[in-house]
Amino acid sequence: MPDRNESTLYADVSAMCADARCLRAVLAQAQDLPVQAPFEARIHPRDQMLLHSLREHRDAGAAFSQYFAIALQQYAAASEVMRAVFGGARDLRVLDFACGYGRLLRFLGLALPRGQLWASELQEDALAFVADVFGVPTIASHADPARFDPPQRFDVIWVASLFSHLPDALFDAWMRRLYGLLTPRGVICFSVRDVALLPPGVAVPASGLVYSGASENADLGADIYGTTYADQARVRRAVRAAAGGERPLRRLRRALANEQDLYVAAADPARDLSALAGFRRGAWGWLDRRELRDGRLELEGWAASLDDGAVAAVEVEVDGRVHACATGIERPDVAAAFGDARLDRAGWRFETTLDAGATEAFVVASTRSLAGERALLYVGTVRAA
């Protein structure tokens, strides 16, 4: 793709956030959202999650798609955890801790009644943004966990991609502080990169935690924020120390964006977390190649489910016309990436001829698991080479 500066790419993404076609494509994949709720798609220009995608792909459509695909998957995971642990309870007090610029909040804020959701973040501009755009009450975080003391306790504390960035001492300190903010019935759900994801040749110390000061967030110092990998024993020790003894703890492998593990720890020693054994990761995939040349549109990608292996369908919409596309093309790279031989034939390919003279096409690609869970693969305009 052509190398375009980030301000131009961000402007393109912002235009997509206001494009009714793009919003429909995103919301079509969202599950259990109130259909009457207005959807706020704006993304802050300093949102590190978007900037990371822009730098990786150098394409507005790919960055927009990745940003919202992960947001949708995170929302589905958070919702599933709450249903499994609390059933149909409607009186939960939920804290999205280290919420960033609100990638999850934009969906969670639509699903939970007003007054039951709080957001907390260290970055002041991020906290101001989520308060203003999503209307969520906020609580300022602090670099020192001991100085974070909100006035209430929470039934659910959701912590995505914080413990995957903390050095050893802060890993324990934040676990202790957040665990102490749970109600007696509460649970904390947090994500961790397992040591199995480490590059080849990186040794894991006896502590079970590997930390480096590099991360996608240049706004936070390497002394408090970097890149962390931890094994299950290290996580269990942190929870045990925070709780002052053994507590129910459930590991959900690769349950966040099909990469990071999710852990759910309960405040109540008698809490039954067995319902989480049926946790589903849903569908996942990507559109790897999109090309329009001489009126011929060619798309290639992959789609799969870590639960079932195969997916029920891939749907490709081109300028409003929906086409069904089967998987079955060999993708050993996908099987290797996920360590799952069932994904070896997750590839798909779609081709069509556009109307004479067409120089662009608006494309939406999505997939659906055998259980009906949906995932966004791509939304955006493909232009002629």
CORVENPE-V708960 format. One record per backbone hydrogen bond with DSSP energy under -1.0 kcal/mol. NH is the residue of the N-H (numbers start at 1). CO is the residue of the C=O. If there is no record, write none. Layout:
# CORVENPE-V708960
nh:NH co:CO
nh:NH co:CO
This chain:
# CORVENPE-V708960
nh:9 co:5
nh:10 co:6
nh:11 co:7
nh:12 co:8
nh:13 co:9
nh:14 co:10
nh:15 co:11
nh:16 co:12
nh:17 co:13
nh:19 co:16
nh:23 co:19
nh:24 co:20
nh:25 co:21
nh:26 co:22
nh:27 co:23
nh:28 co:24
nh:29 co:26
nh:37 co:34
nh:47 co:44
nh:51 co:47
nh:52 co:48
nh:53 co:49
nh:54 co:50
nh:55 co:51
nh:56 co:52
nh:57 co:53
nh:58 co:54
nh:63 co:59
nh:64 co:60
nh:65 co:61
nh:66 co:62
nh:67 co:63
nh:68 co:64
nh:69 co:65
nh:70 co:66
nh:71 co:67
nh:72 co:68
nh:73 co:69
nh:74 co:70
nh:75 co:71
nh:76 co:72
nh:77 co:73
nh:78 co:74
nh:79 co:75
nh:80 co:76
nh:81 co:77
nh:82 co:78
nh:83 co:79
nh:84 co:80
nh:85 co:81
nh:86 co:82
nh:87 co:83
nh:89 co:86
nh:94 co:116
nh:95 co:156
nh:96 co:118
nh:97 co:95
nh:97 co:158
nh:99 co:120
nh:102 co:99
nh:106 co:102
nh:107 co:104
nh:108 co:104
nh:109 co:105
nh:110 co:107
nh:111 co:107
nh:112 co:108
nh:116 co:113
nh:118 co:94
nh:119 co:137
nh:120 co:96
nh:127 co:123
nh:128 co:124
nh:129 co:125
nh:130 co:126
nh:131 co:127
nh:132 co:128
nh:133 co:129
nh:134 co:130
nh:136 co:130
nh:139 co:119
nh:141 co:121
nh:147 co:144
nh:148 co:145
nh:154 co:181
nh:155 co:93
nh:156 co:93
nh:157 co:187
nh:158 co:95
nh:159 co:189
nh:165 co:162
nh:171 co:167
nh:172 co:168
nh:173 co:169
nh:174 co:170
nh:175 co:171
nh:176 co:172
nh:177 co:173
nh:178 co:174
nh:179 co:175
nh:180 co:176
nh:181 co:178
nh:182 co:179
nh:183 co:154
nh:186 co:183
nh:187 co:155
nh:188 co:265
nh:189 co:157
nh:190 co:263
nh:191 co:159
nh:192 co:261
nh:197 co:194
nh:198 co:195
nh:202 co:199
nh:208 co:205
nh:210 co:229
nh:212 co:227
nh:224 co:221
nh:225 co:221
nh:226 co:165
nh:227 co:212
nh:228 co:164
nh:229 co:210
nh:230 co:193
nh:231 co:208
nh:235 co:231
nh:236 co:232
nh:237 co:233
nh:238 co:234
nh:239 co:235
nh:240 co:236
nh:241 co:237
nh:242 co:238
nh:243 co:239
nh:244 co:240
nh:245 co:240
nh:250 co:264
nh:252 co:262
nh:255 co:252
nh:256 co:260
nh:259 co:256
nh:260 co:256
nh:261 co:192
nh:262 co:252
nh:263 co:190
nh:264 co:250
nh:265 co:188
nh:266 co:248
nh:267 co:186
nh:271 co:268
nh:276 co:273
nh:277 co:274
nh:278 co:275
nh:279 co:276
nh:284 co:304
nh:286 co:302
nh:288 co:300
nh:289 co:300
nh:291 co:298
nh:293 co:296
nh:296 co:293
nh:297 co:352
nh:298 co:291
nh:299 co:350
nh:300 co:289
nh:301 co:348
nh:302 co:286
nh:303 co:346
nh:304 co:284
nh:305 co:309
nh:309 co:305
nh:310 co:308
nh:312 co:368
nh:313 co:368
nh:314 co:325
nh:315 co:366
nh:316 co:323
nh:317 co:364
nh:318 co:321
nh:319 co:362
nh:321 co:318
nh:323 co:316
nh:325 co:314
nh:329 co:347
nh:331 co:344
nh:335 co:331
nh:336 co:332
nh:337 co:333
nh:338 co:334
nh:340 co:335
nh:343 co:340
nh:344 co:341
nh:346 co:343
nh:347 co:329
nh:348 co:301
nh:350 co:299
nh:352 co:297
nh:354 co:295
nh:358 co:355
nh:361 co:382
nh:363 co:380
nh:364 co:317
nh:365 co:378
nh:366 co:315
nh:367 co:375
nh:368 co:313
nh:369 co:373
nh:372 co:369
nh:375 co:367
nh:377 co:365
nh:378 co:365
nh:380 co:363
nh:382 co:361
nh:384 co:359
nh:385 co:292
